[in-house]
Amino acid sequence: MKFVIIGGDAAGMSAASRAKRRQPGTEVMVLEQTDDVSYSACGMPYNIADPTREMDDLIVRHPRVFREKQGIDLRTGHRVEAIDPVQKAVRGTTCGGKSFQVPYDKLLIATGASAIIPGLPGFDLPGVMGLKNLEDGRRIKRFMADHKTRKDIIIGMGYIALEMCEALRARQLDVTMVKTRPVFLPWMNEDLSAMVKEEVTANGVAIYPGQEVRAIEQVDGDLKVGCQDLKLDAQMVLAAIGVRPNSGLAQDAGLQLGKKMAIAVDKSLRTSEQDIYAAGDCADAYHVVTGRKTWVPLALRANRAGWAVADNVTGGAKMLPGIVGTAVFKVFNLQVARTGLNPAEAIDAGFEPIEVMIKGRTRAHAHPGASTIGVQMVGDRKSGRLLGVQMVGKEGVAHRIDAAAVALHAGMTVDAFSQSDLAYAPPFGPVWDPLLTAANQLSKKI
Amino acid sequence: MKFVIIGGDAAGMSAASRAKRRQPGTEVMVLEQTDDVSYSACGMPYNIADPTREMDDLIVRHPRVFREKQGIDLRTGHRVEAIDPVQKAVRGTTCGGKSFQVPYDKLLIATGASAIIPGLPGFDLPGVMGLKNLEDGRRIKRFMADHKTRKDIIIGMGYIALEMCEALRARQLDVTMVKTRPVFLPWMNEDLSAMVKEEVTANGVAIYPGQEVRAIEQVDGDLKVGCQDLKLDAQMVLAAIGVRPNSGLAQDAGLQLGKKMAIAVDKSLRTSEQDIYAAGDCADAYHVVTGRKTWVPLALRANRAGWAVADNVTGGAKMLPGIVGTAVFKVFNLQVARTGLNPAEAIDAGFEPIEVMIKGRTRAHAHPGASTIGVQMVGDRKSGRLLGVQMVGKEGVAHRIDAAAVALHAGMTVDAFSQSDLAYAPPFGPVWDPLLTAANQLSKKI
């Protein structure tokens, strides 16, 4: 059996390794267009923050390990350009310009996502960069080393934008953030969003939401960024307005696309073609709370989906229940997390959301070092179900959110969740954990 | 309606406040034998660690607030000595030696637990102390201030013993810990227990399990502690071998006792007498995983039970599902947590436990500052259910355990738990959270 995988990052390499482990006789081939496979993409901002570290520190497993130790036919520099579901073959070109054609029995599309770079004047200038793969990271670090960068403009205010603003401040750069939409974090509760904004500006970052970028020019070696009512200049511009799924190959092959143009897959990760699977940032997923399709490009989902595909092409029958939309990021001294639905998403999914927003403390009464933790909790009036939680604080946020995520997977009501026997000790929270305080109040309101 | 409460700490004052809030016409009387109500008992070790802080910092709400702002008839210095369920009255003596008798319509026994002080020679000497209530805490601090204490011996190795060994090391004392049973933390996985032991000894604490204390003598102003094969000397001895429920009053009144001689209550916190409730450390509780009774003297449970009693005496019908045995403590730089059953408890409850023990990292690949996190996970071979988790690490343990606690409440299988969409970002853990790695491995084993 020949199992061919397009793309050698999280989903692709997880699938390759596991298929070979489960069924060593399987012929596993991975076609990756870059030279990098299996790296921690999420670690790039932290690597960029430290000029003494090599970007290659983020490589988790080198190509030779996959080839020599695991017996995977890993071909880097192999760009796939077409899938033929009828002939069951893929075609492409190597970085050396040679054409190749490879037949498959089972195919996995794990092509990931790409940073969106607007097609506006000047976005192709040197110094204007996105950050998605390791080569993007190397390019940014090289540029900073070569150009004595003093000022950077970040376009966008998503997770990567915020992680990068911290990284660049650590490198002593002046950082300005702009974005088109007028609200700083539109998906977030206003009070929580205000806590994040305060932390970012307190760390010397200028924030301009509602400033659409019109064009970038190069003047005397500097980049001039023209926005609606603002002219900014810098040596470097980071375009972090979002990512889009790399689903072009699948679309051209006639596969069905789903949410946000990601490749539509069922719970076994199968596409609309019997022998073709898709996994990772290029594919959609089920949302456990809504029961509908969603698209969330995150690492855990990609790894898990890669494993499930490996199980399914080697005789297993793994079905993934789906995701609940859990995410966390750090920005300066704040931890920011969410899981499930915010009120707008809840309405959209047909729920009747009721919410509470509370501010608690991260440590017990009279315990030194306590700080504020903000919790928004959303429940459904009709069913009493917990729908989502958002949280911001200096400590205890990143893992506390997981309790709510598990409750969402279990379909718990807010009332049942409020009865949870959560851990308590003075250094880690008050007797009534902020999650429980929120649940108690929300339960009463419902 | 007259609602009388015996005991003015977590359960008692929670019940009093909530009953008055829900139904302001209720006559609420609290009879407390000490002068302290509503304080953070768990904060005492941290308060003792800092000689500049007053023990009274731990008081959450002063008696006058309950009396003047909340209209609660709070009587401190009132020791109840008998309950008469037939006459529906309680009798006792004030600290001034006056007898009192009070009738009730509904009664709550919230008498808490007491530190066990062995009846051995010398345990009544000055300098030999327990730590359960605020007055115990004040006595320890006073003793340390008055006696230039240089050496302390802690008898016992439970949560309080370990928190106190950290506190006393912070005060520059020589600390030696002894206990009768030969195993350091018998309820804990061996590898995890070894991590805790290493941390404690690395911080200069001498540990002697398997050393039964026989007697304490006072010689030249010092205390000599005679153990099996060991003679130790110190200025202060802390007896922290455990606590027992204060259920004597209830027993004398003919109420049914349950697990570990705690007062037996149903899910509505009612005792074997129709109009008498019990809540907090003096009462037992249901264990959600086993469905059986258990006795766990912890603060959250006490507060929650107090609220439920208030609901039930004011016309509500609150049933508490029970606890899952979640606990966390900090010792030096380690966080130690557990929830659910360990393998021995699982066997005892009729399960067929299968376990895994993994060591993971607290941060992502190549992220600076990562350290080891140990996770033991137990599941049931027959049903596939998650039964319990134990965890030790320098960071990310205290709140991570809550995800497992919620899964236990929901009755999740290990396999379902392994599919949880947990939060990931490089500063907070690897892509596969240590909880998920443990669940993946355990799921395969089951």
Interface residues (C-beta under 8 A of the other chain):
Chain A: A10 S40 C42 G43 Y46 N47 D50 D57 L58 V60 V288 L298 A299 L300 R301 N303 R304 L320 P321 G322 I323 V324 G325 T326 A327 V328 F329 K330 Q335 A337 T339 A364 H365 A366 H367 P368 G396 A398 H399 R400 I401 D402 A403 A404 A405 V406 A407 H409 A410 M412 A416 F417 Q419 S420 D421 L422 A423 Y424 A425 P426 P427 F428 G429 V431 W432 D433 L435 L436
Chain B: A10 S40 C42 G43 Y46 N47 D50 R53 D57 L58 V60 V288 L298 A299 L300 R301 N303 R304 L320 P321 G322 I323 V324 G325 T326 A327 V328 F329 K330 Q335 A337 T339 A364 H365 A366 H367 P368 G396 A398 H399 R400 I401 D402 A403 A404 A405 V406 A407 H409 A410 M412 A416 F417 Q419 S420 D421 L422 A423 Y424 A425 P426 P427 F428 G429 V431 W432 D433 L435 L436
